[in-house]
Amino acid sequence: MNKALYFKGENCGVCAALLPKMEKHFSENYPLLEFEIVPVQEFPEIAAQFNVFTIPVLIILFDNKEHYRFARNFSGFEIDQKLKRTYELRFH
């Protein structure tokens, strides 16, 4: 399974501001990756499973294995620097 997990908090302003940008970025640039939002208050066991101790966190999984992790302050540009090549090799 290949997906992007976006961990967010209920009262996190950064999470709320970043989420629409990340959804748009992934739908436009990485359409073959499933983008899943994980509210940590509702799913603390999933956050614990992925060792998420701060928010927001974006984890990129390929074949159910973590390949990239971005935490707190990150941008589409930073994601592209790491993910673009891997994505192209896997899906093109």
N, C-alpha and C positions, 0 to 999 in steps of 0.2 A: 504494500500500500504506500502510495506517495502522496504526502499532504503537508500543508503548512498549518501548524497549530498556533493560534493567537490566544495567549492567556491574558485575561483582562480582569480588572477589579470593578466592583460596583460603584465605588466613589472615587475612581481614579480619573482625574482630568486628562492626564497624558494619554491614558488608554482610550478614552472617548474621542479625543482629538485625532489620534493616530489611526484608529480603526477604519474609518471610511477611506483614508488614503491608502492603507494597506489592502483593503478589499479591492479597490480600483486598480492598484498597481498589479496585484496578482491576477485579476481577471484579464487585464490587458497584456501582461508580459509572460505569465506562467499559467495559461488556461488549463493545462493538463495536471496541475497540482490542485488537489482539493483543499479549499481554504476553510478551516474549521475554527470557530470561536469557542473558547473554553472559559466561561465565567468561574473564577476560582472559588467564589463563595458557594456556588451551587455544586461544584465538583472538586472539592479539596483532595479527594483521593487521586484524581488524575494529575493534579498539580504536584502532589507528593511523589507520584510515580515518575514524573519527569524532573524532579528536583527543582521545582520552580519556587523560589523564595522571594522574588521581587516581581513587580509587574510594571509595564507590560513586558511580555516575553514572546518571541516568535521562534518556534522550533520547526526546522525543515526536516522531514523524514523521507527517506527513500528506502523502500523495502522494509518498512517498519523500524529502521535504524536512524538514529539522530545523526545528521550530517552537518547541520549548521544551527547555531543558536545566537539570537540577537536579544539583548536585554536593555531595558530602560529607554535610552535615547538612540534611535536608529532611523535610517531613512531608506527610501527606495534605492537610492544610489549605492549605499553600503551593501544592501542586499544583492543588488545586481553585480557588484564587484566579486562577490563570492559565489553566488548561485547561478549566474547566467551560463557559464561554461559547462557546469555539471548538468544543468537542465538541457542544454542543447545536445550534449553527448547522449543523454538518456532518451530523449524524445524526438530527435531529428536525424 
